Amino acid sequence: MSMSGGGHRYELYIVLASFMWGTSFVSAKIGLEGVDPFLFSFLRFLVGSLLLLLIVLFTRSYEPRLFRNRIIWCIALVNALAYNLQHLGISMTTATNSALLVDINAVFVAIIAAFVLGEMINRKVVTGLVLGVTGVIIVTTGGDLSTAFSGTFMGNVLVFSSGLLWAFYIVYQKKVLMKEVNVPMITATVMVLTTLFLVPLSFPFVSDYSVTDVGMVSAIYTGLFCSGLAFILYNAGLRKVGATVSSIILLLEIVFAILFAFLLLSEVPDMPVMVGGGLIVLAIAVITVWNNDPPKDGLEG
């Protein structure tokens, strides 16, 4: 349901977050040509952490006690692993495929939330799961199972795996937000701890520490806008816009990703990607639009 009057401002916040998250796939794809994927993850979150800490200090919302929250530590660990998988995967596949395969996490959130948060699994959730998994198989294989273990296939699998990890991230972040109200500090805490986890999870695997100008610009852009500002905008909008409406608006992330992949990378979706992508979008719509108890009220980017 759309909001009237000044409420449209909050819907706009979510649209802007979707736009930024949509551009992150293209920006990362370009940047990863000039920086190691594992080093890129660390640089991106280092920049995002500094921005969020400044926001927390400026808004006087600093609460050091949140650094003792065990669930937040687990969320940060999952986030670090997911971003390493995503950035490694994007270096091996297309930005379009990455956006589609990451956003399938909306389907798996429903399954995990049923066990962690006690949310019901109904026929719509099962339908969404079947449609989504079918779409993932079509996108990852290009409709040809003989492509298994090719570079693009492995990239697709890595990106898809990052989406699965974010499904856990979303559910457990929701669990934290059910008890805590300081969203800026929660976000900053997760960002800082993610950066710390990326030290042992990234540096041992970095093969080249050189960073080109393009790689650094991409890391700074994704850190400031996609890891920092986008999450703040999304949560600001979510405070006033219902979870169902926000999930519908967030489907724009896929649209923006495909649009910018076409404009900047000349990526033209082929028939398997369009068919599989259509099934993924339909699966997400089934879960978030027509499910009476939408499980998704938080997001990664």
C-alpha positions in Angstrom: 0.0 0.0 0.0 1.4 3.3 -1.0 1.8 6.1 1.5 0.4 9.5 0.9 1.8 12.9 1.6 5.2 13.1 3.2 5.3 9.3 3.4 6.5 9.1 -0.2 9.8 10.4 1.1 10.4 7.1 2.9 9.5 5.1 -0.2 12.1 7.2 -2.1 14.7 6.2 0.5 14.2 2.6 -0.4 14.2 3.3 -4.1 17.6 5.1 -3.7 18.9 2.1 -1.7 17.8 -0.2 -4.4 19.5 2.0 -7.0 22.8 1.9 -5.1 22.7 -1.8 -4.5 21.9 -2.3 -8.1 25.0 -0.3 -9.2 27.2 -2.3 -6.8 27.3 -5.3 -9.0 28.5 -3.3 -12.0 30.9 -1.3 -9.9 32.4 -4.4 -8.4 32.7 -6.1 -11.7 34.7 -3.1 -13.1 36.8 -2.7 -10.0 37.7 -6.3 -9.7 39.6 -6.0 -12.9 42.1 -3.9 -11.0 42.2 -5.4 -7.5 42.2 -8.8 -6.0 38.7 -9.9 -4.9 39.7 -10.6 -1.3 41.5 -7.3 -1.0 38.5 -5.6 -2.6 36.2 -6.9 0.1 38.5 -5.6 2.9 38.9 -2.1 1.3 35.1 -1.8 0.6 34.2 -2.5 4.2 37.0 -0.4 5.7 35.6 2.6 3.8 32.0 1.7 4.8 33.0 1.3 8.5 34.7 4.7 8.6 31.6 6.3 7.1 29.2 4.6 9.5 31.3 5.3 12.5 31.3 9.0 11.5 27.5 8.9 11.2 27.1 7.2 14.6 29.4 9.8 16.3 27.7 12.7 14.5 24.2 11.5 15.5 25.4 10.7 19.0 24.0 7.1 18.8 27.2 5.3 19.8 26.5 2.3 22.1 29.7 0.3 22.7 27.6 -2.4 24.5 26.5 -3.7 21.1 30.0 -4.9 20.4 29.4 -7.5 23.1 26.3 -9.0 21.3 27.2 -12.5 20.2 24.5 -12.6 17.5 26.0 -9.5 15.9 29.4 -11.1 15.9 27.9 -14.1 14.1 26.1 -11.8 11.6 29.4 -10.0 10.9 31.2 -13.3 10.3 28.5 -14.5 7.8 28.6 -11.1 6.1 32.4 -11.3 5.7 32.2 -14.8 4.2 29.3 -13.8 1.9 31.1 -10.8 0.5 34.3 -12.7 -0.2 32.2 -15.3 -2.1 30.3 -12.6 -4.0 33.4 -10.6 -5.1 35.3 -13.8 -6.1 32.2 -15.0 -8.0 31.6 -11.7 -9.8 35.2 -11.8 -11.1 34.2 -15.1 -12.8 30.7 -14.3 -14.0 28.5 -11.4 -15.2 27.0 -8.6 -13.1 23.6 -9.6 -14.4 23.8 -13.1 -13.2 25.2 -11.9 -9.9 22.2 -9.7 -9.2 19.8 -12.4 -10.0 21.5 -15.1 -8.0 22.0 -12.9 -4.9 18.4 -11.7 -4.8 17.2 -15.3 -4.7 18.0 -15.1 -1.0 14.4 -13.7 -0.4 13.1 -17.2 -1.0 15.4 -19.0 1.4 14.8 -16.3 4.1 11.3 -17.8 4.4 12.6 -21.3 5.1 15.2 -20.2 7.7 12.8 -17.7 9.3 10.3 -20.6 9.9 12.9 -22.3 12.1 14.5 -19.3 13.8 11.6 -16.9 14.1 8.7 -19.3 14.1 7.2 -17.9 10.8 4.8 -20.2 8.9 5.8 -22.0 5.7 2.8 -22.2 3.4 2.1 -23.3 -0.1 3.2 -19.9 -1.5 6.6 -20.3 0.2 7.1 -23.8 -1.3 6.0 -22.5 -4.7 8.5 -19.7 -4.5 11.2 -22.1 -3.5 10.6 -24.4 -6.4 10.4 -21.5 -8.9 13.5 -19.9 -7.5 15.7 -23.0 -7.5 14.6 -23.8 -11.0 15.5 -20.3 -12.1 18.9 -20.5 -10.3 19.7 -23.8 -12.2 18.8 -22.2 -15.5 20.9 -19.1 -14.9 23.9 -20.9 -13.5 24.1 -23.5 -16.3 22.8 -21.4 -19.1 20.4 -24.2 -19.9 23.3 -26.5 -20.6 24.5 -28.9 -17.8 27.7 -29.6 -19.7 28.9 -26.1 -18.6 29.3 -27.5 -15.0 32.7 -26.6 -13.5 33.4 -24.0 -16.2 34.6 -20.6 -15.0 31.2 -18.9 -15.4 29.5 -21.8 -13.7 31.8 -21.7 -10.7 31.3 -17.9 -10.5 27.6 -18.4 -10.5 27.8 -21.0 -7.7 29.9 -18.7 -5.6 27.6 -15.8 -6.0 24.6 -18.0 -5.3 26.3 -19.3 -2.2 26.8 -15.7 -1.0 23.0 -15.2 -1.4 22.3 -18.2 0.8 24.6 -16.8 3.5 22.8 -13.5 3.4 19.5 -15.3 4.0 20.9 -16.3 7.4 22.2 -12.8 7.8 18.8 -11.2 7.1 16.9 -13.5 9.5 19.4 -13.1 12.4 19.6 -9.4 11.8 15.9 -9.3 12.1 16.2 -11.2 15.4 18.6 -8.5 16.7 16.3 -5.6 15.5 13.4 -7.2 17.4 15.3 -6.3 20.6 17.4 -3.3 19.6 16.3 0.0 18.2 19.5 1.8 17.5 19.7 1.0 13.8 22.7 3.2 12.9 24.8 1.7 15.7 23.8 -1.9 14.9 24.7 -1.3 11.2 28.0 0.3 12.2 28.8 -2.5 14.6 28.2 -5.2 12.0 30.3 -3.2 9.4 33.3 -2.8 11.8 33.2 -6.4 12.9 32.9 -7.5 9.3 36.0 -5.5 8.5 37.9 -7.2 11.3 36.8 -10.7 10.2 38.0 -9.9 6.7 41.6 -9.6 7.9 42.0 -13.3 8.6 39.5 -14.3 5.9 40.9 -12.2 3.1 44.6 -11.4 3.5 45.9 -15.1 3.5 44.2 -15.5 0.1 45.3 -12.3 -1.6 47.5 -13.1 -4.6 48.3 -9.5 -5.6 48.3 -6.5 -3.3 48.5 -4.0 -6.2 45.5 -1.8 -6.7 44.8 0.2 -9.9 43.1 3.6 -9.8 39.9 2.1 -11.1 40.0 -0.6 -8.5 40.4 1.9 -5.7 37.7 4.2 -7.0 35.3 1.2 -7.2 36.2 0.1 -3.6 35.6 3.6 -2.3 32.3 4.0 -4.2 30.9 0.6 -3.1 32.1 1.3 0.5 30.6 4.7 0.8 27.4 4.3 -1.1 26.6 0.6 -1.3 27.9 -0.7 2.0 27.3 2.5 4.0 24.8 5.0 2.7 22.4 2.5 1.1 21.9 0.5 4.3 21.2 3.7 6.2 18.7 4.8 3.6 17.0 1.4 3.5 16.5 1.3 7.3 15.3 4.9 7.4 12.7 4.0 4.9 11.8 0.7 6.6 10.9 2.6 9.7 7.8 4.1 8.0 7.2 1.8 5.0 5.8 -1.7 5.6 8.1 -4.7 5.1 5.9 -6.0 2.2 6.0 -2.7 0.3 9.8 -2.3 0.9 10.4 -5.8 -0.5 8.4 -4.9 -3.6 10.4 -1.7 -4.1 13.7 -3.7 -3.6 12.9 -5.7 -6.7 14.2 -2.6 -8.5 17.7 -3.7 -7.5 17.6 -6.4 -10.2 16.3 -3.9 -12.8 19.0 -1.3 -12.0 21.7 -4.0 -12.0 20.7 -5.3 -15.5 20.3 -1.8 -16.8 23.7 -0.6 -15.7 25.3 -3.9 -16.8 23.9 -3.3 -20.3 25.0 0.4 -20.4 28.4 0.1 -18.8 29.5 -3.5 -19.5 27.5 -4.2 -22.7 26.0 -7.3 -21.1 22.9 -8.4 -23.0 21.0 -11.1 -21.2 20.6 -14.3 -23.3 17.5 -16.4 -23.4 18.5 -18.7 -20.4 19.2 -15.7 -18.3 15.9 -14.1 -19.2 13.9 -17.3 -18.5 15.8 -18.1 -15.3 15.8 -14.5 -14.2 12.0 -14.3 -14.8 11.5 -17.4 -12.6 13.7 -15.8 -9.9 11.8 -12.5 -10.0 8.5 -14.5 -9.9 9.7 -16.5 -6.9 10.7 -13.4 -5.0 7.3 -11.8 -5.9 5.5 -14.9 -4.6 7.3 -14.8 -1.3 7.3 -11.0 -0.7 4.2 -9.7 -2.4 1.5 -12.4 -1.9 2.7 -14.0 1.4 0.6 -12.8 4.3 3.7 -12.9 6.7 6.6 -11.7 4.6 9.8 -12.8 6.2 12.1 -10.3 4.6 12.5 -7.0 6.5 16.2 -6.5 6.2 18.8 -6.6 3.3 22.5 -6.9 2.2 24.2 -5.0 -0.5 
